[in-house]
Amino acid sequence: MKTIPLAAAGTLEAGDRHAEAFKALSHLTRLRVFFLLAGAGREVPAGEIAEALDVPGPTLSRHLDLLRRAGLITSRREERFVYYTVTPEMASELVRLLVACC
């Protein structure tokens, strides 16, 4: 594990979970899903994501699961609908890692 010093926040350790998150974002569809959710600033139902990105439901489901397992998004079920939102802590950590390296 590598420790990266940050001016304002002490240190941040780049670990396996960060690598998994970057790996999850390395696919264009997952990156587009992440950007859509980050830009929405609210919970978005899976059907709305599928429609906005023109991705078939089963394919989207697989991508959403990978993003969720990587800690980038969270999901909430309400009756037959599943709502997704960005995990702000993980997104912030990835940004801080990138900024610290550049």
Backbone as a printed PyTorch tensor [residue, N CA C, xyz], in Angstrom:
tensor([[[  0.8300,  -1.1650,   0.0000],
         [  0.0000,   0.0000,   0.0000],
         [  0.8850,   1.2420,   0.0000]],

        [[  0.5530,   2.1980,  -0.8420],
         [  1.3440,   3.4180,  -0.9650],
         [  0.6590,   4.5540,  -0.2250]],

        [[  1.4090,   5.3320,   0.5230],
         [  0.8780,   6.4960,   1.2150],
         [  1.1780,   7.7310,   0.3930]],

        [[  0.1470,   8.5070,   0.1550],
         [  0.2890,   9.7220,  -0.6370],
         [  0.0130,  10.9090,   0.2770]],

        [[  0.9890,  11.8070,   0.4790],
         [  0.7470,  12.9590,   1.3510],
         [ -0.1770,  13.9770,   0.6880]],

        [[ -1.0790,  14.5080,   1.4820],
         [ -1.9640,  15.5680,   1.0080],
         [ -1.7400,  16.7950,   1.8750]],

        [[ -1.6640,  17.9410,   1.2590],
         [ -1.3510,  19.1660,   1.9920],
         [ -2.3560,  19.4790,   3.0870]],

        [[ -3.6290,  19.3920,   2.7920],
         [ -4.6300,  19.8240,   3.7680],
         [ -5.1250,  18.7030,   4.6770]],

        [[ -5.0040,  17.4660,   4.2530],
         [ -5.6750,  16.3950,   4.9980],
         [ -4.7210,  15.3540,   5.5580]],

        [[ -3.4720,  15.6680,   5.7420],
         [ -2.5460,  14.6660,   6.2770],
         [ -2.1250,  13.6980,   5.1930]],

        [[ -2.5020,  12.4420,   5.3410],
         [ -2.1550,  11.4500,   4.3320],
         [ -3.3770,  10.6500,   3.9360]],

        [[ -3.3290,  10.1240,   2.7610],
         [ -4.3720,   9.2500,   2.2420],
         [ -3.6680,   8.0470,   1.6570]],

        [[ -4.0680,   6.8750,   2.0700],
         [ -3.4360,   5.6690,   1.5710],
         [ -4.2060,   5.1260,   0.3840]],

        [[ -3.5170,   4.9460,  -0.7220],
         [ -4.1200,   4.3200,  -1.8940],
         [ -4.0900,   2.8220,  -1.6700]],

        [[ -5.2610,   2.2150,  -1.6030],
         [ -5.3290,   0.7940,  -1.2970],
         [ -6.0860,   0.0050,  -2.3470]],

        [[ -6.3050,  -1.2500,  -2.0220],
         [ -6.9960,  -2.1560,  -2.9390],
         [ -8.3920,  -1.6710,  -3.3060]],

        [[ -9.0980,  -1.0920,  -2.3520],
         [-10.4610,  -0.6400,  -2.6570],
         [-10.4550,   0.5220,  -3.6500]],

        [[ -9.4030,   1.3560,  -3.6070],
         [ -9.2950,   2.4310,  -4.5860],
         [ -8.9730,   1.8600,  -5.9650]],

        [[ -8.1010,   0.8690,  -5.9920],
         [ -7.7610,   0.2190,  -7.2570],
         [ -8.9950,  -0.4220,  -7.8770]],

        [[ -9.8190,  -1.0680,  -7.0370],
         [-11.0550,  -1.6820,  -7.5300],
         [-12.0160,  -0.6270,  -8.0740]],

        [[-12.0840,   0.5130,  -7.4130],
         [-12.9580,   1.5890,  -7.8720],
         [-12.4960,   2.1210,  -9.2280]],

        [[-11.1960,   2.3700,  -9.3720],
         [-10.6790,   2.8370, -10.6620],
         [-10.8780,   1.7830, -11.7400]],

        [[-10.7120,   0.5300, -11.3720],
         [-10.9270,  -0.5660, -12.3210],
         [-12.3830,  -0.5870, -12.7900]],

        [[-13.3150,  -0.3890, -11.8620],
         [-14.7310,  -0.3670, -12.2230],
         [-15.0400,   0.7890, -13.1740]],

        [[-14.3710,   1.9030, -12.9860],
         [-14.6050,   3.0700, -13.8390],
         [-13.9010,   2.9790, -15.1860]],

        [[-13.1040,   1.9410, -15.3940],
         [-12.3430,   1.8300, -16.6410],
         [-13.1960,   1.3660, -17.8220]],

        [[-14.4420,   1.0280, -17.5870],
         [-15.3470,   0.6340, -18.6700],
         [-16.2340,   1.8280, -19.0170]],

        [[-16.3800,   2.1260, -20.2870],
         [-17.0950,   3.3260, -20.7140],
         [-18.5310,   3.3700, -20.2000]],

        [[-19.2490,   2.2740, -20.2580],
         [-20.6350,   2.2830, -19.7780],
         [-20.7040,   2.5880, -18.2880]],

        [[-19.8250,   1.9740, -17.5000],
         [-19.8260,   2.2350, -16.0580],
         [-19.4180,   3.6750, -15.7670]],

        [[-18.4830,   4.2040, -16.5300],
         [-18.0800,   5.6000, -16.3660],
         [-19.2610,   6.5320, -16.6680]],

        [[-20.0070,   6.2240, -17.7250],
         [-21.1800,   7.0340, -18.0830],
         [-22.2570,   6.9550, -16.9980]],

        [[-22.4610,   5.7650, -16.4380],
         [-23.4230,   5.6050, -15.3450],
         [-22.9890,   6.4440, -14.1570]],

        [[-21.7120,   6.3590, -13.8070],
         [-21.1900,   7.1170, -12.6650],
         [-21.3710,   8.6150, -12.8880]],

        [[-21.0270,   9.1040, -14.0820],
         [-21.1770,  10.5200, -14.3930],
         [-22.6470,  10.9490, -14.3310]],

        [[-23.5410,  10.1050, -14.8420],
         [-24.9640,  10.4260, -14.8080],
         [-25.4350,  10.5600, -13.3590]],

        [[-25.0620,   9.6050, -12.5180],
         [-25.4730,   9.6450, -11.1140],
         [-24.8450,  10.8270, -10.3780]],

        [[-23.5840,  11.0850, -10.6410],
         [-22.9090,  12.2090,  -9.9800],
         [-23.5490,  13.5370, -10.3860]],

        [[-23.9050,  13.6580, -11.6370],
         [-24.5160,  14.8860, -12.1310],
         [-25.9560,  15.0640, -11.6900]],

        [[-26.6370,  13.9500, -11.4200],
         [-28.0470,  14.0290, -11.0250],
         [-28.2070,  14.6250,  -9.6360]],

        [[-27.2840,  14.3060,  -8.7370],
         [-27.3680,  14.8350,  -7.3880],
         [-28.5680,  14.3200,  -6.6110]],

        [[-29.1060,  13.1800,  -7.0220],
         [-30.2610,  12.5740,  -6.3650],
         [-30.2560,  11.0770,  -6.6470]],

        [[-31.1570,  10.3610,  -6.0020],
         [-31.3120,   8.9470,  -6.3100],
         [-31.9920,   8.8190,  -7.6690]],

        [[-31.4780,   7.9040,  -8.4840],
         [-32.0180,   7.7130,  -9.8240],
         [-32.4580,   6.2570,  -9.9670]],

        [[-33.6950,   6.0310, -10.4190],
         [-34.1390,   4.6500, -10.6030],
         [-33.4130,   3.9930, -11.7780]],

        [[-33.2320,   2.6880, -11.6760],
         [-32.5070,   1.9450, -12.7090],
         [-33.1150,   2.1430, -14.0940]],

        [[-34.4330,   2.1660, -14.1730],
         [-35.0950,   2.3510, -15.4660],
         [-34.7450,   3.6760, -16.1210]],

        [[-34.6160,   4.7030, -15.3170],
         [-34.2540,   6.0220, -15.8330],
         [-32.8070,   6.0230, -16.3420]],

        [[-31.9300,   5.3170, -15.6410],
         [-30.5310,   5.2070, -16.0830],
         [-30.4760,   4.4720, -17.4120]],

        [[-31.2030,   3.3510, -17.5030],
         [-31.2180,   2.5420, -18.7260],
         [-31.7130,   3.3630, -19.9100]],

        [[-32.7660,   4.1370, -19.6890],
         [-33.3300,   4.9570, -20.7610],
         [-32.3760,   6.0730, -21.1720]],

        [[-31.7890,   6.7470, -20.1860],
         [-30.8980,   7.8760, -20.4800],
         [-29.6550,   7.4410, -21.2390]],

        [[-29.1480,   6.2530, -20.9180],
         [-27.9010,   5.7920, -21.5370],
         [-28.1250,   4.7800, -22.6570]],

        [[-29.3820,   4.4150, -22.8880],
         [-29.7350,   3.4370, -23.9200],
         [-28.9620,   2.1210, -23.7320]],

        [[-29.0610,   1.5910, -22.5090],
         [-28.3980,   0.3400, -22.1480],
         [-29.4840,  -0.6580, -21.7560]],

        [[-29.4640,  -1.8700, -22.3100],
         [-30.4700,  -2.8720, -21.9420],
         [-30.4190,  -3.1780, -20.4410]],

        [[-31.5770,  -3.4700, -19.8550],
         [-31.6970,  -3.7220, -18.4310],
         [-30.7140,  -4.7290, -17.8590]],

        [[-30.6080,  -5.9420, -18.4370],
         [-29.6800,  -6.9310, -17.8740],
         [-28.2180,  -6.4730, -17.9090]],

        [[-27.8480,  -5.7910, -18.9780],
         [-26.4800,  -5.2750, -19.0960],
         [-26.2400,  -4.1980, -18.0470]],

        [[-27.1940,  -3.2940, -17.9020],
         [-27.0720,  -2.2240, -16.9150],
         [-26.9880,  -2.8060, -15.5130]],

        [[-27.7810,  -3.8140, -15.2530],
         [-27.7880,  -4.4480, -13.9370],
         [-26.4000,  -4.9560, -13.5630]],

        [[-25.7290,  -5.5710, -14.5060],
         [-24.3710,  -6.0790, -14.2730],
         [-23.4070,  -4.9280, -13.9760]],

        [[-23.5020,  -3.8590, -14.7420],
         [-22.6230,  -2.7040, -14.5320],
         [-22.8990,  -2.0270, -13.1870]],

        [[-24.1720,  -1.8870, -12.8400],
         [-24.5260,  -1.2780, -11.5560],
         [-24.0040,  -2.1240, -10.3990]],

        [[-24.0820,  -3.4380, -10.5320],
         [-23.5810,  -4.3150,  -9.4760],
         [-22.0690,  -4.1500,  -9.2910]],

        [[-21.3320,  -4.0390, -10.3870],
         [-19.8810,  -3.8430, -10.2940],
         [-19.5410,  -2.5030,  -9.6380]],

        [[-20.2620,  -1.4610,  -9.9980],
         [-20.0350,  -0.1530,  -9.3880],
         [-20.3790,  -0.1830,  -7.8930]],

        [[-21.4480,  -0.8930,  -7.5420],
         [-21.8430,  -1.0050,  -6.1400],
         [-20.8130,  -1.7900,  -5.3400]],

        [[-20.3370,  -2.9130,  -5.8880],
         [-19.3290,  -3.7130,  -5.1860],
         [-18.0050,  -2.9680,  -5.0460]],

        [[-17.7270,  -2.0440,  -5.9660],
         [-16.5030,  -1.2410,  -5.8930],
         [-16.6570,  -0.0760,  -4.9170]],

        [[-17.8360,   0.1050,  -4.3590],
         [-18.0550,   1.1650,  -3.3790],
         [-18.3350,   2.5240,  -3.9770]],

        [[-18.5690,   2.5680,  -5.2860],
         [-18.7890,   3.8500,  -5.9580],
         [-20.2270,   4.3280,  -5.8880]],

        [[-21.1680,   3.4030,  -5.7970],
         [-22.5750,   3.7610,  -5.7200],
         [-23.2550,   2.9300,  -4.6390]],

        [[-24.4010,   3.4070,  -4.2060],
         [-25.2340,   2.6510,  -3.2730],
         [-26.6060,   2.4760,  -3.9150]],

        [[-27.3270,   1.4850,  -3.4280],
         [-28.6610,   1.2380,  -3.9600],
         [-29.6620,   1.1400,  -2.8210]],

        [[-30.8990,   1.4330,  -3.1620],
         [-31.9910,   1.3410,  -2.2090],
         [-33.2140,   0.8170,  -2.9520]],

        [[-33.8120,  -0.2370,  -2.3950],
         [-35.0020,  -0.8130,  -3.0150],
         [-36.2480,  -0.2390,  -2.3490]],

        [[-37.1940,   0.1400,  -3.2020],
         [-38.4970,   0.6030,  -2.7280],
         [-39.5470,  -0.0830,  -3.5920]],

        [[-40.2290,  -1.0340,  -3.0000],
         [-41.1880,  -1.8780,  -3.7070],
         [-40.4730,  -2.5720,  -4.8620]],

        [[-40.8930,  -2.3220,  -6.0810],
         [-40.2360,  -3.0100,  -7.2040],
         [-39.1750,  -2.1590,  -7.8980]],

        [[-38.9080,  -0.9960,  -7.3580],
         [-37.9210,  -0.0940,  -7.9490],
         [-36.6240,  -0.1150,  -7.1410]],

        [[-35.5000,   0.0350,  -7.8530],
         [-34.2010,   0.1630,  -7.1970],
         [-33.6390,   1.5180,  -7.5940]],

        [[-33.2350,   2.2840,  -6.5960],
         [-32.6940,   3.6310,  -6.7960],
         [-31.1980,   3.6120,  -6.5020]],

        [[-30.4560,   4.3370,  -7.3180],
         [-28.9990,   4.3760,  -7.1770],
         [-28.5260,   5.8040,  -6.9710]],

        [[-27.4410,   5.9290,  -6.2230],
         [-26.8160,   7.2270,  -6.0030],
         [-25.3070,   7.0240,  -5.8130]],

        [[-24.5380,   8.0610,  -6.0710],
         [-23.0840,   8.0060,  -5.8950],
         [-22.7540,   7.9740,  -4.4060]],

        [[-21.7260,   7.2230,  -4.0460],
         [-21.2130,   7.2220,  -2.6820],
         [-20.2420,   8.3950,  -2.5750]],

        [[-20.6440,   9.4800,  -1.9210],
         [-19.8190,  10.6920,  -1.9480],
         [-18.4360,  10.5160,  -1.3220]],

        [[-18.3330,   9.6960,  -0.2850],
         [-17.0330,   9.5200,   0.3730],
         [-16.0050,   8.8890,  -0.5740]],

        [[-16.4300,   7.8510,  -1.2910],
         [-15.5070,   7.1830,  -2.2140],
         [-15.1350,   8.1100,  -3.3630]],

        [[-16.1170,   8.8220,  -3.8970],
         [-15.8370,   9.7540,  -4.9920],
         [-14.8280,  10.8130,  -4.5400]],

        [[-15.0030,  11.3270,  -3.3320],
         [-14.0760,  12.3390,  -2.7990],
         [-12.6730,  11.7740,  -2.6230]],

        [[-12.5840,  10.5580,  -2.1160],
         [-11.2720,   9.9330,  -1.9310],
         [-10.5480,   9.7640,  -3.2710]],

        [[-11.2760,   9.3350,  -4.3010],
         [-10.6330,   9.1490,  -5.6060],
         [-10.1460,  10.4770,  -6.1750]],

        [[-10.9510,  11.5100,  -6.0120],
         [-10.5360,  12.8450,  -6.4890],
         [ -9.3000,  13.3060,  -5.7400]],

        [[ -9.3060,  13.1340,  -4.4150],
         [ -8.1400,  13.5430,  -3.6120],
         [ -6.8840,  12.7570,  -4.0050]],

        [[ -7.0230,  11.4790,  -4.2970],
         [ -5.8750,  10.6960,  -4.7450],
         [ -5.3200,  11.2180,  -6.0650]],

        [[ -6.2090,  11.5040,  -6.9930],
         [ -5.7800,  12.0040,  -8.3020],
         [ -5.1210,  13.3740,  -8.1860]],

        [[ -5.6950,  14.2360,  -7.3870],
         [ -5.1410,  15.5860,  -7.2170],
         [ -3.7760,  15.5120,  -6.5370]],

        [[ -3.6420,  14.6250,  -5.5620],
         [ -2.3790,  14.5000,  -4.8340],
         [ -1.2610,  13.9790,  -5.7290]],

        [[ -1.6110,  13.2290,  -6.7430],
         [ -0.5970,  12.6360,  -7.6230],
         [ -0.1620,  13.5790,  -8.7430]],

        [[ -0.9500,  14.5680,  -9.0160],
         [ -0.6650,  15.4200, -10.1860],
         [ -0.0120,  16.7130,  -9.8180]]])
